[in-house]
Amino acid sequence: MNQEANDEFKPADDMPAPEEAAPPAETTDISPEEQEAAQAAAEADAAALAESLQAELDAEKAKGAQLADQLLRAHAEVQNVRRRAEEEMAKARKFAIESFAKNLLPAIDSMEAGLAAENATLEQLREGTEATLRQLLAALEKDGVLPVNPAPGERFDPTAQQAISAVPAEQPANTIVSVLQKGYVLAEHVLRPALVIVAASQ
């Protein structure tokens, strides 16, 4: 073969190279038994997961029901405590009045006995009145009611006393000159202030 023939069959430089053949894909044959086993395992896993989630849900529902029951019980207990407190307060008021009334009965008996006495002398009437007054004061004291009767010369106390007037006096200003009417306190609460006359400023 001559040189021209060789040149005729020589491939050109810009001719694309033939593509390489891709390697054959690997094929794995899975038997029907293996497919069934894999499907059964997946279904078993899904069932186990569903059962676990259902158990958690049931536990949360039970916990919620328990908390709701505790809340209802606490609310009922608060209502019971409030009701008992109201009953105790009503009972305390009732028996407080009852106790005070019982303490007054001897004074009433004494007054009725004095009024029923015929031909009583003035001295007897005075003694009866004084006895009744002592009984009344004792009844008040049993229930915590105490008199406020400041002595002349004491410093004027506006929290428990009421000054009716101020008069010139030979004593320091704002001290008590005389008491016109006693006052009374109940457990440090002023029921009625004492009416007093005080010394005026010089």
N, CA and C atoms as a LAMMPS dump frame, in Angstrom:
ITEM: TIMESTEP
0
ITEM: NUMBER OF ATOMS
606
ITEM: BOX BOUNDS ff ff ff
-5.0000000000000000e+02 5.0000000000000000e+02
-5.0000000000000000e+02 5.0000000000000000e+02
-5.0000000000000000e+02 5.0000000000000000e+02
ITEM: ATOMS id mol type element x y z
1 1 1 N 0.871 -1.184 0
2 1 2 C 0 0 0
3 1 3 C 0.888 1.206 0
4 2 1 N 0.57 2.154 -0.82
5 2 2 C 1.413 3.334 -0.952
6 2 3 C 1.115 4.333 0.113
7 3 1 N 1.854 5.398 0.193
8 3 2 C 1.748 6.433 1.239
9 3 3 C 0.434 7.149 1.146
10 4 1 N -0.115 7.372 -0.046
11 4 2 C -1.379 8.08 -0.18
12 4 3 C -2.512 7.291 0.435
13 5 1 N -2.441 6.008 0.313
14 5 2 C -3.489 5.177 0.931
15 5 3 C -3.457 5.264 2.42
16 6 1 N -2.248 5.3 2.975
17 6 2 C -2.142 5.429 4.439
18 6 3 C -2.697 6.746 4.898
19 7 1 N -2.429 7.809 4.16
20 7 2 C -2.972 9.111 4.561
21 7 3 C -4.471 9.143 4.469
22 8 1 N -5.027 8.391 3.532
23 8 2 C -6.498 8.406 3.363
24 8 3 C -7.194 7.793 4.555
25 9 1 N -6.63 6.793 5.143
26 9 2 C -7.286 6.115 6.269
27 9 3 C -6.833 6.633 7.614
28 10 1 N -6.045 7.659 7.686
29 10 2 C -5.606 8.23 8.971
30 10 3 C -6.713 9.121 9.533
31 11 1 N -7.12 8.936 10.755
32 11 2 C -8.223 9.764 11.316
33 11 3 C -7.786 11.194 11.488
34 12 1 N -8.753 12.052 11.297
35 12 2 C -8.468 13.483 11.47
36 12 3 C -8.29 13.804 12.945
37 13 1 N -7.549 14.91 13.201
38 13 2 C -7.277 15.266 14.616
39 13 3 C -8.519 15.757 15.329
40 14 1 N -9.453 16.395 14.58
41 14 2 C -10.636 16.953 15.263
42 14 3 C -11.805 16.006 15.294
43 15 1 N -11.607 14.769 14.897
44 15 2 C -12.696 13.794 14.952
45 15 3 C -12.878 13.336 16.403
46 16 1 N -14.127 13.358 16.917
47 16 2 C -14.328 12.96 18.333
48 16 3 C -14.007 11.517 18.529
49 17 1 N -13.453 11.262 19.741
50 17 2 C -13.098 9.884 20.104
51 17 3 C -14.355 9.13 20.426
52 18 1 N -14.365 7.902 20.103
53 18 2 C -15.571 7.108 20.437
54 18 3 C -15.763 7.002 21.937
55 19 1 N -17.085 7.108 22.409
56 19 2 C -17.394 7.036 23.846
57 19 3 C -17.102 5.644 24.357
58 20 1 N -16.579 5.685 25.64
59 20 2 C -16.301 4.406 26.278
60 20 3 C -17.601 3.809 26.769
61 21 1 N -17.721 2.605 26.645
62 21 2 C -18.945 1.929 27.087
63 21 3 C -19.014 1.924 28.599
64 22 1 N -20.223 2.277 29.19
65 22 2 C -20.411 2.273 30.65
66 22 3 C -20.378 0.868 31.16
67 23 1 N -19.834 0.701 32.393
68 23 2 C -19.781 -0.654 32.953
69 23 3 C -21.184 -1.143 33.222
70 24 1 N -21.401 -2.334 33.063
71 24 2 C -22.749 -2.867 33.294
72 24 3 C -23.181 -2.666 34.74
73 25 1 N -24.49 -2.215 34.976
74 25 2 C -25.014 -1.994 36.334
75 25 3 C -25.095 -3.309 37.073
76 26 1 N -24.741 -3.167 38.365
77 26 2 C -24.801 -4.361 39.196
78 26 3 C -26.254 -4.654 39.53
79 27 1 N -26.653 -5.73 39.399
80 27 2 C -28.027 -6.144 39.693
81 27 3 C -28.003 -7.123 40.853
82 28 1 N -28.932 -6.827 41.832
83 28 2 C -29.048 -7.731 42.989
84 28 3 C -30.421 -8.354 42.927
85 29 1 N -30.442 -9.563 42.925
86 29 2 C -31.703 -10.285 42.903
87 29 3 C -32.178 -10.52 44.334
88 30 1 N -33.436 -9.98 44.74
89 30 2 C -34.04 -10.169 46.077
90 30 3 C -35.173 -11.15 45.913
91 31 1 N -35.105 -12.104 46.749
92 31 2 C -36.117 -13.146 46.65
93 31 3 C -37.421 -12.659 47.266
94 32 1 N -38.54 -13.198 46.879
95 32 2 C -39.828 -12.817 47.482
96 32 3 C -39.839 -13.023 48.995
97 33 1 N -39.15 -14.056 49.48
98 33 2 C -39.12 -14.284 50.93
99 33 3 C -38.419 -13.139 51.647
100 34 1 N -37.322 -12.641 51.051
101 34 2 C -36.599 -11.532 51.661
102 34 3 C -37.435 -10.25 51.625
103 35 1 N -38.172 -10.037 50.533
104 35 2 C -39.03 -8.858 50.454
105 35 3 C -40.119 -8.909 51.529
106 36 1 N -40.719 -10.072 51.688
107 36 2 C -41.756 -10.222 52.71
108 36 3 C -41.19 -10 54.108
109 37 1 N -39.974 -10.503 54.345
110 37 2 C -39.345 -10.335 55.653
111 37 3 C -39.058 -8.86 55.929
112 38 1 N -38.554 -8.137 54.902
113 38 2 C -38.263 -6.709 55.076
114 38 3 C -39.541 -5.925 55.331
115 39 1 N -40.6 -6.235 54.589
116 39 2 C -41.881 -5.552 54.785
117 39 3 C -42.446 -5.836 56.161
118 40 1 N -42.326 -7.09 56.622
119 40 2 C -42.832 -7.443 57.949
120 40 3 C -42.056 -6.706 59.035
121 41 1 N -40.728 -6.573 58.853
122 41 2 C -39.915 -5.853 59.835
123 41 3 C -40.303 -4.388 59.889
124 42 1 N -40.544 -3.778 58.708
125 42 2 C -40.946 -2.369 58.678
126 42 3 C -42.299 -2.174 59.353
127 43 1 N -43.23 -3.087 59.068
128 43 2 C -44.545 -2.999 59.711
129 43 3 C -44.439 -3.192 61.221
130 44 1 N -43.548 -4.085 61.651
131 44 2 C -43.362 -4.303 63.087
132 44 3 C -42.794 -3.057 63.753
133 45 1 N -41.828 -2.4 63.096
134 45 2 C -41.253 -1.167 63.644
135 45 3 C -42.307 -0.07 63.739
136 46 1 N -43.123 0.069 62.707
137 46 2 C -44.18 1.085 62.713
138 46 3 C -45.195 0.809 63.822
139 47 1 N -45.541 -0.466 63.999
140 47 2 C -46.489 -0.827 65.053
141 47 3 C -45.918 -0.539 66.429
142 48 1 N -44.62 -0.857 66.614
143 48 2 C -43.983 -0.588 67.903
144 48 3 C -43.944 0.904 68.2
145 49 1 N -43.633 1.713 67.167
146 49 2 C -43.607 3.164 67.332
147 49 3 C -44.996 3.693 67.672
148 50 1 N -46.027 3.21 66.969
149 50 2 C -47.398 3.651 67.236
150 50 3 C -47.817 3.269 68.65
151 51 1 N -47.43 2.061 69.072
152 51 2 C -47.777 1.616 70.434
153 51 3 C -47.088 2.479 71.485
154 52 1 N -45.812 2.839 71.222
155 52 2 C -45.084 3.691 72.161
156 52 3 C -45.713 5.078 72.258
157 53 1 N -46.066 5.644 71.101
158 53 2 C -46.706 6.968 71.099
159 53 3 C -48.061 6.934 71.787
160 54 1 N -48.83 5.856 71.567
161 54 2 C -50.133 5.723 72.214
162 54 3 C -49.976 5.622 73.73
163 55 1 N -48.932 4.885 74.168
164 55 2 C -48.686 4.762 75.606
165 55 3 C -48.341 6.116 76.216
166 56 1 N -47.509 6.913 75.523
167 56 2 C -47.172 8.251 76.015
168 56 3 C -48.406 9.139 76.07
169 57 1 N -49.247 9.038 75.033
170 57 2 C -50.469 9.837 75.008
171 57 3 C -51.395 9.459 76.157
172 58 1 N -51.538 8.15 76.394
173 58 2 C -52.39 7.702 77.503
174 58 3 C -51.838 8.177 78.839
175 59 1 N -50.508 8.168 79.002
176 59 2 C -49.897 8.623 80.25
177 59 3 C -50.147 10.113 80.468
178 60 1 N -50.041 10.908 79.386
179 60 2 C -50.287 12.349 79.512
180 60 3 C -51.753 12.626 79.823
181 61 1 N -52.651 11.843 79.209
182 61 2 C -54.076 12.019 79.512
183 61 3 C -54.354 11.699 80.976
184 62 1 N -53.737 10.628 81.474
185 62 2 C -53.942 10.253 82.878
186 62 3 C -53.394 11.328 83.811
187 63 1 N -52.229 11.886 83.438
188 63 2 C -51.651 12.939 84.261
189 63 3 C -52.551 14.185 84.257
190 64 1 N -53.083 14.528 83.093
191 64 2 C -53.99 15.678 83.01
192 64 3 C -55.248 15.464 83.833
193 65 1 N -55.796 14.247 83.777
194 65 2 C -56.994 13.953 84.573
195 65 3 C -56.684 14.037 86.059
196 66 1 N -55.498 13.59 86.455
197 66 2 C -55.118 13.65 87.857
198 66 3 C -54.97 15.101 88.323
199 67 1 N -54.339 15.929 87.489
200 67 2 C -54.19 17.342 87.845
201 67 3 C -55.539 18.036 87.925
202 68 1 N -56.448 17.715 87.008
203 68 2 C -57.788 18.307 87.047
204 68 3 C -58.516 17.899 88.319
205 69 1 N -58.359 16.637 88.732
206 69 2 C -58.995 16.168 89.958
207 69 3 C -58.409 16.875 91.174
208 70 1 N -57.087 17.056 91.188
209 70 2 C -56.455 17.769 92.294
210 70 3 C -56.927 19.215 92.365
211 71 1 N -57.094 19.84 91.196
212 71 2 C -57.578 21.223 91.169
213 71 3 C -58.99 21.322 91.727
214 72 1 N -59.849 20.382 91.335
215 72 2 C -61.222 20.387 91.854
216 72 3 C -61.243 20.169 93.356
217 73 1 N -60.385 19.264 93.837
218 73 2 C -60.338 19.011 95.283
219 73 3 C -59.841 20.23 96.04
220 74 1 N -58.814 20.9 95.487
221 74 2 C -58.292 22.095 96.145
222 74 3 C -59.346 23.2 96.181
223 75 1 N -60.07 23.364 95.079
224 75 2 C -61.134 24.376 95.037
225 75 3 C -62.222 24.061 96.069
226 76 1 N -62.592 22.797 96.168
227 76 2 C -63.611 22.4 97.141
228 76 3 C -63.119 22.634 98.562
229 77 1 N -61.833 22.365 98.805
230 77 2 C -61.279 22.568 100.143
231 77 3 C -61.27 24.049 100.516
232 78 1 N -60.934 24.907 99.534
233 78 2 C -60.963 26.35 99.795
234 78 3 C -62.378 26.803 100.146
235 79 1 N -63.353 26.294 99.41
236 79 2 C -64.741 26.649 99.701
237 79 3 C -65.148 26.172 101.089
238 80 1 N -64.7 24.973 101.473
239 80 2 C -65.034 24.454 102.796
240 80 3 C -64.388 25.284 103.894
241 81 1 N -63.129 25.67 103.687
242 81 2 C -62.443 26.497 104.682
243 81 3 C -63.136 27.842 104.83
244 82 1 N -63.521 28.439 103.698
245 82 2 C -64.216 29.73 103.749
246 82 3 C -65.559 29.601 104.461
247 83 1 N -66.278 28.525 104.173
248 83 2 C -67.579 28.33 104.814
249 83 3 C -67.412 28.122 106.325
250 84 1 N -66.418 27.304 106.71
251 84 2 C -66.189 27.076 108.134
252 84 3 C -65.781 28.366 108.841
253 85 1 N -64.948 29.185 108.167
254 85 2 C -64.528 30.451 108.774
255 85 3 C -65.724 31.377 108.977
256 86 1 N -66.613 31.435 107.988
257 86 2 C -67.799 32.278 108.125
258 86 3 C -68.69 31.775 109.259
259 87 1 N -68.823 30.458 109.373
260 87 2 C -69.63 29.897 110.451
261 87 3 C -69.012 30.2 111.815
262 88 1 N -67.675 30.084 111.892
263 88 2 C -67.003 30.375 113.158
264 88 3 C -67.15 31.835 113.534
265 89 1 N -67.052 32.727 112.53
266 89 2 C -67.213 34.155 112.822
267 89 3 C -68.63 34.455 113.3
268 90 1 N -69.623 33.861 112.641
269 90 2 C -71.009 34.075 113.06
270 90 3 C -71.231 33.529 114.463
271 91 1 N -70.652 32.355 114.725
272 91 2 C -70.795 31.765 116.062
273 91 3 C -70.092 32.623 117.11
274 92 1 N -68.915 33.152 116.765
275 92 2 C -68.183 33.992 117.716
276 92 3 C -68.971 35.258 118.043
277 93 1 N -69.562 35.879 116.999
278 93 2 C -70.374 37.077 117.255
279 93 3 C -71.577 36.745 118.133
280 94 1 N -72.2 35.614 117.844
281 94 2 C -73.379 35.216 118.601
282 94 3 C -73.044 34.998 120.061
283 95 1 N -71.957 34.235 120.312
284 95 2 C -71.62 33.926 121.686
285 95 3 C -71.012 35.118 122.404
286 96 1 N -70.376 36.032 121.666
287 96 2 C -69.868 37.246 122.295
288 96 3 C -71.023 38.077 122.833
289 97 1 N -72.073 38.223 122.047
290 97 2 C -73.257 38.954 122.514
291 97 3 C -73.915 38.212 123.671
292 98 1 N -73.945 36.88 123.57
293 98 2 C -74.549 36.085 124.636
294 98 3 C -73.781 36.26 125.939
295 99 1 N -72.44 36.24 125.864
296 99 2 C -71.629 36.412 127.062
297 99 3 C -71.841 37.793 127.679
298 100 1 N -71.872 38.82 126.822
299 100 2 C -72.075 40.172 127.332
300 100 3 C -73.446 40.305 127.994
301 101 1 N -74.46 39.698 127.373
302 101 2 C -75.812 39.769 127.954
303 101 3 C -75.864 39.063 129.309
304 102 1 N -75.222 37.901 129.413
305 102 2 C -75.208 37.184 130.697
306 102 3 C -74.513 38.004 131.785
307 103 1 N -73.455 38.718 131.404
308 103 2 C -72.744 39.533 132.389
309 103 3 C -73.583 40.711 132.868
310 104 1 N -74.542 41.141 132.039
311 104 2 C -75.399 42.263 132.439
312 104 3 C -76.575 41.833 133.323
313 105 1 N -76.923 40.568 133.291
314 105 2 C -78.104 40.109 134.04
315 105 3 C -78.034 40.398 135.534
316 106 1 N -76.888 40.193 136.225
317 106 2 C -76.862 40.521 137.66
318 106 3 C -77.156 41.989 137.941
319 107 1 N -76.677 42.885 137.078
320 107 2 C -76.96 44.306 137.283
321 107 3 C -78.449 44.579 137.12
322 108 1 N -79.082 43.93 136.145
323 108 2 C -80.52 44.106 135.945
324 108 3 C -81.286 43.579 137.16
325 109 1 N -80.883 42.411 137.665
326 109 2 C -81.529 41.85 138.852
327 109 3 C -81.408 42.795 140.036
328 110 1 N -80.231 43.404 140.198
329 110 2 C -80.015 44.328 141.309
330 110 3 C -80.906 45.556 141.186
331 111 1 N -81.027 46.077 139.973
332 111 2 C -81.88 47.249 139.783
333 111 3 C -83.344 46.916 140.045
334 112 1 N -83.805 45.767 139.572
335 112 2 C -85.198 45.374 139.802
336 112 3 C -85.48 45.158 141.28
337 113 1 N -84.502 44.583 141.984
338 113 2 C -84.691 44.375 143.42
339 113 3 C -84.776 45.709 144.153
340 114 1 N -83.951 46.684 143.735
341 114 2 C -84.002 47.996 144.388
342 114 3 C -85.324 48.697 144.132
343 115 1 N -85.847 48.574 142.909
344 115 2 C -87.123 49.215 142.594
345 115 3 C -88.289 48.534 143.305
346 116 1 N -88.135 47.247 143.558
347 116 2 C -89.227 46.514 144.224
348 116 3 C -89.266 46.745 145.725
349 117 1 N -88.168 47.265 146.293
350 117 2 C -88.121 47.479 147.75
351 117 3 C -89.017 48.649 148.134
352 118 1 N -89.861 48.423 149.124
353 118 2 C -90.777 49.475 149.608
354 118 3 C -90.179 50.137 150.853
355 119 1 N -90.446 51.422 150.961
356 119 2 C -90.003 52.204 152.117
357 119 3 C -88.484 52.16 152.279
358 120 1 N -87.744 52.103 151.159
359 120 2 C -86.284 52.102 151.233
360 120 3 C -85.795 53.499 151.566
361 121 1 N -84.798 53.562 152.407
362 121 2 C -84.239 54.855 152.782
363 121 3 C -83.327 55.359 151.656
364 122 1 N -82.988 56.626 151.772
365 122 2 C -82.1 57.22 150.782
366 122 3 C -80.732 56.527 150.793
367 123 1 N -80.261 56.152 151.971
368 123 2 C -78.984 55.466 152.077
369 123 3 C -79.039 54.094 151.419
370 124 1 N -80.165 53.399 151.608
371 124 2 C -80.317 52.085 150.976
372 124 3 C -80.372 52.192 149.448
373 125 1 N -81.075 53.212 148.976
374 125 2 C -81.131 53.423 147.527
375 125 3 C -79.749 53.748 146.963
376 126 1 N -78.991 54.528 147.705
377 126 2 C -77.643 54.872 147.247
378 126 3 C -76.761 53.624 147.218
379 127 1 N -76.83 52.823 148.269
380 127 2 C -76.029 51.595 148.313
381 127 3 C -76.415 50.645 147.179
382 128 1 N -77.709 50.55 146.892
383 128 2 C -78.162 49.69 145.798
384 128 3 C -77.673 50.188 144.444
385 129 1 N -77.719 51.507 144.274
386 129 2 C -77.251 52.084 143.01
387 129 3 C -75.754 51.862 142.829
388 130 1 N -74.998 52.032 143.919
389 130 2 C -73.553 51.809 143.832
390 130 3 C -73.234 50.345 143.523
391 131 1 N -74.002 49.443 144.12
392 131 2 C -73.788 48.015 143.847
393 131 3 C -74.097 47.686 142.386
394 132 1 N -75.166 48.282 141.878
395 132 2 C -75.518 48.054 140.465
396 132 3 C -74.441 48.602 139.543
397 133 1 N -73.897 49.779 139.864
398 133 2 C -72.835 50.366 139.057
399 133 3 C -71.602 49.467 139.051
400 134 1 N -71.257 48.919 140.208
401 134 2 C -70.106 48.018 140.26
402 134 3 C -70.335 46.774 139.393
403 135 1 N -71.543 46.278 139.412
404 135 2 C -71.862 45.105 138.591
405 135 3 C -71.78 45.434 137.096
406 136 1 N -72.247 46.61 136.72
407 136 2 C -72.167 47.017 135.319
408 136 3 C -70.714 47.172 134.864
409 137 1 N -69.894 47.807 135.69
410 137 2 C -68.49 47.977 135.35
411 137 3 C -67.771 46.634 135.26
412 138 1 N -68.139 45.712 136.17
413 138 2 C -67.529 44.382 136.129
414 138 3 C -67.935 43.637 134.858
415 139 1 N -69.204 43.787 134.45
416 139 2 C -69.665 43.139 133.225
417 139 3 C -68.922 43.678 132.009
418 140 1 N -68.717 45.004 131.982
419 140 2 C -67.974 45.596 130.866
420 140 3 C -66.515 45.135 130.864
421 141 1 N -65.932 45.081 132.049
422 141 2 C -64.519 44.692 132.139
423 141 3 C -64.303 43.251 131.671
424 142 1 N -65.264 42.364 131.946
425 142 2 C -65.141 40.971 131.508
426 142 3 C -65.068 40.875 129.989
427 143 1 N -65.682 41.815 129.308
428 143 2 C -65.654 41.81 127.848
429 143 3 C -64.624 42.779 127.283
430 144 1 N -63.715 43.25 128.128
431 144 2 C -62.607 44.065 127.653
432 144 3 C -62.893 45.54 127.54
433 145 1 N -64.024 46.002 128.056
434 145 2 C -64.351 47.429 128.012
435 145 3 C -63.86 48.071 129.307
436 146 1 N -62.938 49.021 129.181
437 146 2 C -62.327 49.649 130.357
438 146 3 C -62.562 51.157 130.321
439 147 1 N -62.747 51.78 131.501
440 147 2 C -62.965 53.23 131.534
441 147 3 C -61.678 54.009 131.326
442 148 1 N -61.82 55.202 130.766
443 148 2 C -60.717 56.148 130.634
444 148 3 C -61.07 57.346 131.496
445 149 1 N -60.375 57.465 132.637
446 149 2 C -60.698 58.526 133.605
447 149 3 C -59.394 59.201 134.028
448 150 1 N -58.868 60.109 133.19
449 150 2 C -57.583 60.741 133.503
450 150 3 C -57.681 61.62 134.754
451 151 1 N -56.57 61.7 135.46
452 151 2 C -56.512 62.52 136.678
453 151 3 C -56.118 63.947 136.32
454 152 1 N -56.565 64.928 137.096
455 152 2 C -56.139 66.319 136.867
456 152 3 C -54.618 66.434 136.919
457 153 1 N -54.089 67.221 136.009
458 153 2 C -52.64 67.4 135.934
459 153 3 C -51.983 66.512 134.893
460 154 1 N -52.667 65.475 134.44
461 154 2 C -52.088 64.614 133.409
462 154 3 C -52.033 65.353 132.071
463 155 1 N -51.112 64.904 131.226
464 155 2 C -50.985 65.497 129.899
465 155 3 C -52.194 65.123 129.055
466 156 1 N -52.712 66.073 128.314
467 156 2 C -53.866 65.83 127.461
468 156 3 C -53.49 64.873 126.331
469 157 1 N -54.3 63.831 126.129
470 157 2 C -54.068 62.82 125.087
471 157 3 C -55.219 62.892 124.085
472 158 1 N -54.987 63.483 122.917
473 158 2 C -56.089 63.646 121.955
474 158 3 C -56.572 62.33 121.357
475 159 1 N -55.81 61.235 121.499
476 159 2 C -56.244 59.959 120.945
477 159 3 C -57.329 59.3 121.783
478 160 1 N -57.422 59.639 123.068
479 160 2 C -58.412 59.015 123.947
480 160 3 C -59.241 60.042 124.701
481 161 1 N -58.963 61.331 124.474
482 161 2 C -59.663 62.387 125.21
483 161 3 C -60.113 63.48 124.246
484 162 1 N -61.162 64.168 124.661
485 162 2 C -61.682 65.276 123.848
486 162 3 C -61.778 66.515 124.734
487 163 1 N -61.063 67.563 124.34
488 163 2 C -61.058 68.8 125.129
489 163 3 C -62.293 69.621 124.794
490 164 1 N -63.077 69.901 125.812
491 164 2 C -64.281 70.717 125.617
492 164 3 C -63.933 72.202 125.617
493 165 1 N -63.013 72.574 126.488
494 165 2 C -62.617 73.984 126.567
495 165 3 C -61.241 74.064 127.206
496 166 1 N -60.634 75.239 127.084
497 166 2 C -59.351 75.519 127.715
498 166 3 C -59.541 76.723 128.636
499 167 1 N -59.08 76.577 129.865
500 167 2 C -59.278 77.64 130.864
501 167 3 C -57.939 78.012 131.462
502 168 1 N -57.804 79.231 131.895
503 168 2 C -56.572 79.616 132.595
504 168 3 C -56.44 78.803 133.881
505 169 1 N -55.242 78.319 134.158
506 169 2 C -55.018 77.507 135.35
507 169 3 C -53.563 77.608 135.755
508 170 1 N -53.319 77.38 137.043
509 170 2 C -51.954 77.42 137.551
510 170 3 C -51.299 76.047 137.38
511 171 1 N -51.216 75.606 136.163
512 171 2 C -50.573 74.334 135.817
513 171 3 C -50.147 74.414 134.357
514 172 1 N -49.263 73.519 133.913
515 172 2 C -48.77 73.599 132.53
516 172 3 C -49.904 73.561 131.516
517 173 1 N -49.656 74.22 130.406
518 173 2 C -50.66 74.235 129.332
519 173 3 C -50.855 72.819 128.778
520 174 1 N -52.088 72.592 128.287
521 174 2 C -52.466 71.297 127.689
522 174 3 C -52.405 70.141 128.691
523 175 1 N -52.583 70.467 129.95
524 175 2 C -52.771 69.419 130.949
525 175 3 C -54.223 69.467 131.408
526 176 1 N -54.703 68.364 131.952
527 176 2 C -56.118 68.242 132.292
528 176 3 C -56.419 68.981 133.599
529 177 1 N -57.449 69.821 133.533
530 177 2 C -57.911 70.537 134.721
531 177 3 C -58.988 69.725 135.424
532 178 1 N -59.953 69.228 134.654
533 178 2 C -61.022 68.411 135.236
534 178 3 C -61.614 67.5 134.158
535 179 1 N -62.293 66.43 134.63
536 179 2 C -62.933 65.461 133.728
537 179 3 C -64.437 65.639 133.838
538 180 1 N -65.077 65.908 132.72
539 180 2 C -66.53 66.066 132.711
540 180 3 C -67.248 64.73 132.511
541 181 1 N -66.627 63.835 131.747
542 181 2 C -67.25 62.539 131.471
543 181 3 C -66.152 61.517 131.137
544 182 1 N -66.23 60.364 131.793
545 182 2 C -65.245 59.321 131.514
546 182 3 C -65.416 58.777 130.095
547 183 1 N -64.301 58.296 129.572
548 183 2 C -64.347 57.618 128.29
549 183 3 C -64.211 56.116 128.473
550 184 1 N -64.317 55.373 127.373
551 184 2 C -64.202 53.91 127.439
552 184 3 C -63.45 53.41 126.203
553 185 1 N -62.634 52.359 126.437
554 185 2 C -61.89 51.738 125.346
555 185 3 C -62.195 50.245 125.337
556 186 1 N -62.118 49.666 124.148
557 186 2 C -62.278 48.222 123.964
558 186 3 C -61.079 47.711 123.194
559 187 1 N -60.227 46.944 123.88
560 187 2 C -59.008 46.402 123.257
561 187 3 C -58.21 47.507 122.569
562 188 1 N -57.966 48.584 123.305
563 188 2 C -57.201 49.74 122.84
564 188 3 C -57.918 50.528 121.744
565 189 1 N -59.154 50.195 121.464
566 189 2 C -59.96 50.978 120.515
567 189 3 C -60.891 51.877 121.314
568 190 1 N -60.865 53.16 121.003
569 190 2 C -61.655 54.129 121.77
570 190 3 C -63.125 54.006 121.385
571 191 1 N -63.944 53.575 122.349
572 191 2 C -65.386 53.562 122.134
573 191 3 C -65.98 54.955 122.302
574 192 1 N -65.457 55.653 123.318
575 192 2 C -65.914 57.024 123.565
576 192 3 C -64.789 57.781 124.259
577 193 1 N -64.38 58.929 123.718
578 193 2 C -63.303 59.672 124.371
579 193 3 C -63.791 60.321 125.665
580 194 1 N -62.871 60.52 126.579
581 194 2 C -63.194 61.232 127.821
582 194 3 C -63.321 62.729 127.511
583 195 1 N -64.346 63.343 128.091
584 195 2 C -64.556 64.783 127.891
585 195 3 C -63.825 65.516 129.013
586 196 1 N -62.894 66.394 128.667
587 196 2 C -62.055 67.041 129.666
588 196 3 C -61.958 68.531 129.397
589 197 1 N -61.543 69.257 130.439
590 197 2 C -61.177 70.662 130.341
591 197 3 C -59.676 70.755 130.553
592 198 1 N -58.981 71.49 129.695
593 198 2 C -57.533 71.573 129.761
594 198 3 C -57.103 72.98 130.132
595 199 1 N -55.842 73.061 130.562
596 199 2 C -55.284 74.357 130.931
597 199 3 C -54.877 75.103 129.658
598 200 1 N -55.221 76.346 129.613
599 200 2 C -54.883 77.164 128.455
600 200 3 C -53.427 77.585 128.5
601 201 1 N -52.905 77.957 127.333
602 201 2 C -51.529 78.43 127.252
603 201 3 C -51.429 79.775 127.955
604 202 1 N -50.309 79.997 128.648
605 202 2 C -50.129 81.237 129.375
606 202 3 C -49.847 82.385 128.398
